Structures are given as C-alpha cells and as structure tokens.
Amino acid sequence: MEISHDGSTASFLDKTDWRKTIHRCLEECVRYEETTKYPQAVKSLVSAFSATYPGFNARVLVNQAIFNLKIKYRIKVINFIAEHPDYWFHPGKRMMIEPEMINGYFKEIFEFIKNLAAEKRMLLWGIKKISGGSQMED
C-alpha cells in the first residue's frame, strides 16, 4: 500500500511513529543497563518491536527467542542450585546472584532484538530532502 501525499513513496508503515518508538525503547535499554529499571525497559522494547511487518514477522522470532532464553536460564538456575545447595538458606547470596541472572536474561533479549533490528535495517533513519528553512540556533 503506497501513499504519496508529498511526493514520497514511503509505505504507510514507514510514516508511523513505530520506528521512533522502537528507537526510544532501544535507547532506554542502553540508558538503564545494570539498573533495576532495565528489565522493564526491555519488556517495553519487546512490546514495541514485536509485530508482523510486511514480509517479516518479528513477533514470532522474538517470542521464539524469549522461549529459548527462558529454558536456557531455567537450566542455569537448576545447575547453580545443584552446585550450591545452601543457596536458599542464605538470603545474602540470593540477593547477589538473582539480579545477575535476571539482568543476564534481559541483556540477551535486548541483544537479540537490537541485532535483529540492525539486520532488518530498522536502525537506519531515512533521509528526505526538505526545501528551504534555516538552521536553528542552539
């Protein structure tokens, strides 16, 4: 579906704010790395990015990656507990290990989406010539 109100041949999808939203979510993930806000930032990115684009079903790819990572991290937790049976009896140990595991899980989701967006050229901004105008002062 092509719309050409202004001489542009960009599709309707290109003219929506979704690309800006995805960029904002990616920036928030980078900004909140290693903080308690990081998991929520990655969840927002998953929500913004997971969609069925023309010729590219990001929702299926992201959901499959998340499913695989959940399995991977459940195995990691099981192995860790098997190696450290006193883990549950020492709250101090849990407070040190759990955030590390949680951030690792969300970091892998973020990296997957970032790389997928780069592969699909979604991180590149289009360039459009605008006639006239002058530079704004800082």
C-alpha positions in Angstrom: 0.0 0.0 0.0 1.7 3.2 -1.2 0.7 6.7 -0.1 2.2 9.6 -1.9 0.8 12.8 -0.5 4.1 14.7 -0.6 5.9 13.0 -3.4 7.3 10.4 -1.1 7.0 6.7 -2.0 7.3 5.5 1.6 4.8 3.0 2.8 2.2 3.8 5.5 4.3 1.8 8.0 7.3 4.0 7.3 5.2 7.1 8.1 4.1 5.9 11.5 5.8 6.6 14.8 6.7 3.0 15.4 10.2 3.4 14.2 10.7 6.3 16.6 9.1 4.3 19.4 11.5 1.3 18.8 14.5 3.7 18.7 13.3 5.3 22.0 12.9 1.8 23.6 16.4 0.8 22.4 17.9 4.0 23.9 16.1 3.4 27.2 17.5 -0.1 27.4 21.0 1.2 26.9 20.4 4.0 29.4 19.1 1.6 32.1 21.6 -1.2 31.8 22.8 -2.5 35.2 19.9 -0.8 37.0 16.6 -2.0 38.4 14.7 -0.3 35.6 16.5 -2.5 32.9 14.0 -5.4 32.9 11.0 -3.1 32.4 12.8 -1.2 29.6 13.5 -4.5 27.8 9.8 -5.5 28.3 8.8 -2.2 26.7 11.1 -2.9 23.8 9.7 -6.4 23.3 6.2 -4.9 23.2 7.1 -2.1 20.8 9.2 -4.4 18.5 7.0 -7.5 18.4 4.8 -7.0 15.3 4.1 -8.5 12.0 5.8 -6.2 9.5 5.4 -6.7 5.7 7.4 -9.7 4.8 8.9 -10.0 8.3 7.1 -11.5 11.4 9.1 -10.1 14.3 6.6 -11.3 16.8 7.3 -15.0 16.0 11.1 -14.5 16.1 11.1 -12.6 19.3 8.7 -15.0 21.1 10.8 -18.0 20.0 14.0 -16.3 21.2 12.4 -15.5 24.6 11.1 -19.0 24.9 14.6 -20.4 24.2 16.2 -18.0 26.7 13.7 -18.9 29.4 14.7 -22.6 29.0 18.4 -21.6 29.0 18.1 -19.6 32.2 15.9 -22.2 34.0 18.7 -24.7 33.3 21.3 -22.2 34.6 19.3 -21.8 37.8 18.9 -25.5 38.3 22.6 -26.1 37.7 23.5 -23.3 40.1 21.3 -24.6 42.8 22.6 -28.1 42.3 26.2 -26.8 42.8 25.2 -24.5 45.7 22.6 -26.4 47.8 22.9 -23.8 50.6 21.7 -21.1 48.2 18.1 -21.0 49.6 19.3 -20.7 53.2 21.4 -17.6 52.7 19.3 -14.6 51.6 22.6 -12.6 51.1 23.7 -15.0 48.4 20.3 -14.8 46.7 20.5 -11.0 46.6 23.8 -11.2 44.9 23.1 -13.9 42.3 19.4 -13.3 41.3 19.9 -9.7 39.9 22.9 -11.0 37.9 20.8 -13.8 36.4 17.8 -11.6 35.7 20.0 -8.9 34.1 21.7 -11.6 32.0 18.4 -12.9 30.8 17.1 -9.4 29.8 20.5 -8.5 28.3 20.3 -11.4 25.9 16.7 -10.4 24.9 17.9 -6.9 24.3 20.9 -8.0 22.2 18.7 -10.3 20.1 16.2 -7.6 19.3 19.0 -5.0 18.7 20.8 -7.3 16.3 17.5 -8.4 14.5 16.6 -4.7 14.1 20.1 -4.0 12.7 19.8 -7.0 10.3 16.5 -5.8 9.0 17.9 -2.3 8.6 15.3 -0.9 11.1 18.0 1.1 12.9 18.7 3.3 9.9 16.8 6.5 9.6 15.5 7.5 6.2 16.7 10.8 4.6 14.3 13.1 3.0 15.2 16.4 1.4 13.3 19.4 2.7 13.4 22.5 0.7 14.1 25.9 2.3 14.4 26.6 6.0 17.3 27.8 8.1 19.4 26.3 10.9 18.0 26.9 14.4 20.3 28.5 17.0 21.5 26.3 19.9 
